[in-house]
């Protein structure tokens, strides 16, 4: 089992480069930063978490600025987007951002992606909510072309460009692994089609084992090797973590609060203790 942490880097919490270094020093394999470019003040779309939207959602630092700072302050820890809202970003620019981060970090990017939940947020970026999954797929396919071809082109309904030159190419070949987030009805199809790993966010004591078995059955039918699984909101409990591993989870990601160092570092110490008990 690999162990990572995730935190919203904000303008009021521990700095991204500081928390990444502290996590690396405690032996964590990875750190993930989520993103929201903004939160529409209308608040028409309810937060899937159910309660009042936490403050960090509207105070998030730019994802790639934060990860770039983390890359400069660390040497080994993997740098994850958890998740990147591809449907809110230009795919040519995003391909360059991901490749540049992989370049400066010497191949440490884990590219988590998702379709997002806030209708008004993505509409402010010009994305039709009903078309978001098609848009996401086309942008990922176009980015793969940019990462792997010297002269890339792509022709879809929402992404369309003739031959382009774009360097750097990612250090990781053929590109950083793509973690498809979510647990919707068609999520596993998306993992098979354009993902390298599944990254669900289970709620409460949700049992993911049936879906993990379904994923691996789908992978085998598609001629693919078993697909790794990482989970967000991992329980800081050794027995529960062992059960997750026995069901096919390969990476557990603990959530840290968006707070100052005096709050975050003791929690990191506690989580490192759980990992040490796990052995």
C-alpha positions in Angstrom: 0.0 0.0 0.0 1.2 3.5 -0.9 0.2 6.4 1.4 -0.4 10.0 0.4 -2.0 13.1 1.7 -4.3 15.8 0.2 -4.9 19.4 1.2 -6.5 22.4 -0.3 -3.6 25.0 -0.4 -5.2 28.4 0.4 -4.2 31.9 1.1 -4.7 31.3 4.9 -3.2 27.8 5.4 0.2 26.3 5.5 2.1 27.0 2.2 2.1 24.3 -0.5 5.9 24.0 -0.5 6.0 23.7 3.3 3.3 21.0 3.6 4.9 19.0 0.7 8.3 19.1 2.3 6.8 18.1 5.7 4.9 15.2 4.1 8.0 14.0 2.3 10.1 14.2 5.5 7.5 11.9 7.2 7.8 9.3 4.4 4.5 9.9 2.5 4.7 8.7 -1.1 2.5 11.5 -2.6 0.7 14.7 -2.0 -2.4 15.9 -3.9 -3.9 19.3 -4.3 -7.5 19.9 -5.4 -8.6 22.9 -7.4 -11.5 25.3 -7.9 -10.8 28.4 -10.0 -13.6 30.2 -8.1 -17.0 29.5 -6.6 -20.0 31.3 -8.1 -21.6 33.4 -5.4 -25.1 32.3 -6.5 -24.4 28.9 -4.8 -27.1 27.3 -6.9 -25.4 24.0 -7.3 -25.4 22.2 -3.9 -22.1 20.8 -2.6 -22.0 17.0 -2.8 -20.6 17.0 0.7 -24.0 17.9 1.9 -23.2 20.6 4.4 -22.3 24.2 4.0 -19.5 24.6 1.5 -16.1 24.8 3.3 -14.2 28.1 3.0 -11.2 26.5 1.3 -13.2 25.9 -1.9 -13.3 29.7 -2.7 -9.7 30.4 -1.4 -7.7 27.8 -3.3 -4.4 28.7 -4.8 -3.8 27.9 -8.4 -3.2 24.2 -8.7 -0.1 24.3 -10.8 1.5 27.2 -9.1 1.1 25.3 -5.8 2.5 22.1 -7.3 5.4 23.9 -8.9 6.3 25.4 -5.5 6.0 21.9 -4.0 8.2 20.4 -6.7 11.0 23.0 -6.0 10.9 22.2 -2.2 11.0 18.4 -2.5 13.0 15.6 -4.1 11.0 12.3 -4.0 7.3 12.8 -3.2 4.9 12.4 -6.0 2.9 15.5 -7.0 -0.8 14.8 -7.7 -3.7 16.8 -9.0 -6.7 15.7 -7.0 -8.5 16.6 -9.1 -7.7 18.9 -12.0 -10.9 20.3 -13.6 -9.9 19.7 -17.2 -13.3 20.9 -18.4 -12.3 24.4 -17.1 -8.9 24.6 -18.8 -7.6 25.0 -22.3 -6.2 21.6 -23.3 -3.1 23.0 -25.1 -2.2 25.2 -22.2 -3.0 22.4 -19.7 -0.8 19.9 -21.7 2.1 22.3 -21.4 1.5 22.9 -17.7 1.4 19.2 -16.9 4.5 18.4 -19.0 6.4 21.4 -17.5 5.6 20.2 -14.0 6.7 16.7 -14.9 9.9 18.2 -16.4 10.9 20.4 -13.4 10.0 17.6 -10.9 11.9 15.0 -12.8 8.9 12.8 -13.5 6.8 13.1 -10.3 3.4 14.0 -11.6 0.2 12.0 -10.9 -2.5 13.6 -13.1 -5.9 13.2 -11.4 -8.8 14.4 -13.4 -12.6 14.7 -13.1 -15.7 16.3 -14.5 -16.5 18.6 -11.6 -19.8 19.1 -9.8 -20.5 22.9 -9.9 -22.6 23.7 -12.9 -22.2 27.5 -12.7 -18.5 27.3 -12.1 -17.8 25.4 -15.4 -20.4 27.5 -17.3 -18.4 30.6 -16.3 -15.5 28.9 -18.2 -17.8 28.4 -21.3 -18.3 24.7 -20.6 -21.8 23.2 -21.1 -22.5 21.0 -18.0 -24.4 18.4 -20.0 -21.5 18.0 -22.4 -18.7 18.0 -19.8 -17.8 14.3 -20.1 -17.4 14.5 -23.9 -15.4 17.7 -23.5 -13.2 16.1 -20.9 -12.6 13.0 -23.0 -11.6 15.1 -26.1 -9.3 17.3 -24.1 -7.5 14.3 -22.6 -7.2 12.6 -25.9 -5.8 15.9 -27.4 -3.4 16.2 -24.5 -2.1 12.7 -25.0 -1.4 13.6 -28.6 0.5 16.7 -27.6 2.6 14.8 -25.0 3.5 11.9 -27.4 3.8 13.4 -30.9 6.3 15.8 -32.2 3.6 17.3 -34.5 0.3 16.8 -32.8 -3.1 17.4 -34.2 -6.6 16.5 -32.9 -10.1 16.8 -34.5 -13.1 16.5 -32.3 -16.4 18.2 -31.7 -15.1 20.5 -29.0 -11.3 20.3 -29.5 -9.9 20.9 -33.0 -6.4 21.9 -34.0 -4.0 21.2 -36.8 -0.4 20.2 -36.4 1.4 21.9 -33.5 4.8 21.9 -31.8 4.8 21.8 -28.0 7.7 21.0 -25.7 8.7 20.0 -23.1 7.4 16.5 -23.4 6.7 14.7 -20.1 9.6 12.9 -18.4 7.3 10.0 -17.7 6.5 7.9 -20.8 4.2 7.9 -22.6 2.9 10.6 -20.1 2.1 11.0 -16.4 -0.5 8.5 -15.3 -4.1 9.7 -15.6 -6.2 9.0 -12.5 -9.9 9.2 -13.3 -11.8 10.5 -10.3 -15.4 9.8 -9.4 -17.7 6.9 -8.8 -20.6 7.5 -11.2 -22.5 5.0 -13.3 -20.1 5.4 -16.3 -16.9 6.2 -14.4 -15.3 2.8 -15.0 -15.9 3.0 -18.7 -14.0 6.3 -18.7 -11.1 4.7 -16.7 -10.9 1.9 -19.3 -11.1 4.3 -22.3 -8.6 7.0 -21.3 -7.4 6.4 -17.7 -4.4 4.6 -16.1 -5.9 4.4 -12.6 -9.2 4.8 -10.8 -9.4 7.4 -8.0 -12.8 7.2 -6.2 -13.9 9.3 -3.3 -15.9 6.9 -1.1 -18.4 8.3 1.4 -18.6 6.9 4.9 -18.2 3.1 5.0 -19.0 2.6 1.3 -17.8 -0.8 0.1 -15.8 -0.4 -3.1 -14.9 -4.0 -3.5 -17.7 -4.9 -6.0 -16.8 -2.0 -8.3 -13.1 -2.8 -8.1 -13.9 -6.3 -9.2 -16.0 -4.9 -12.0 -13.2 -2.6 -13.0 -10.7 -5.4 -13.2 -13.2 -7.6 -15.2 -13.6 -4.7 -17.6 -9.9 -4.3 -17.9 -9.3 -8.0 -18.7 -12.0 -7.9 -21.4 -10.3 -4.8 -22.9 -7.0 -6.6 -22.9 -5.5 -4.4 -20.2 -3.5 -5.3 -17.1 -5.2 -4.9 -13.7 -5.8 -1.2 -13.1 -4.5 0.4 -9.9 -6.9 2.0 -7.5 -6.3 5.0 -5.2 -8.9 6.3 -2.7 -9.4 9.8 -1.2 -10.6 10.2 2.4 -8.7 7.1 3.5 -9.6 6.1 7.0 -6.7 6.5 9.5 -7.3 3.0 10.8 -4.9 0.2 10.3 -7.5 -2.6 10.1 -9.7 -0.6 7.6 -6.6 0.1 5.5 -5.7 -3.6 5.4 -9.2 -4.4 4.4 -8.9 -1.8 1.6 -5.7 -3.3 0.4 -7.2 -6.8 0.4 -10.0 -5.5 -1.8 -7.6 -4.1 -4.4 -6.8 -0.6 -3.2 -3.1 0.3 -3.8 -2.9 3.9 -2.5 -4.7 5.5 0.4 -4.8 9.3 0.5 -5.5 11.0 3.8 -7.2 14.4 4.0 -5.5 17.3 5.8 -7.4 20.4 6.9 -6.6 23.7 5.3 -5.1 25.3 8.3 -1.8 26.7 9.6 1.2 24.6 10.4 0.5 24.3 14.1 -2.7 22.4 13.2 -1.6 20.5 10.2 1.8 19.2 11.4 0.5 17.3 14.4 -2.1 15.6 12.2 0.7 14.7 9.8 2.6 13.1 12.7 -0.5 11.1 13.7 -1.0 9.9 10.2 2.6 9.0 9.9 2.2 6.9 13.0 -0.7 5.0 11.4 1.4 4.3 8.4 4.2 3.1 10.7 1.8 0.7 12.4 0.6 -0.5 9.1 4.2 -1.6 8.4 
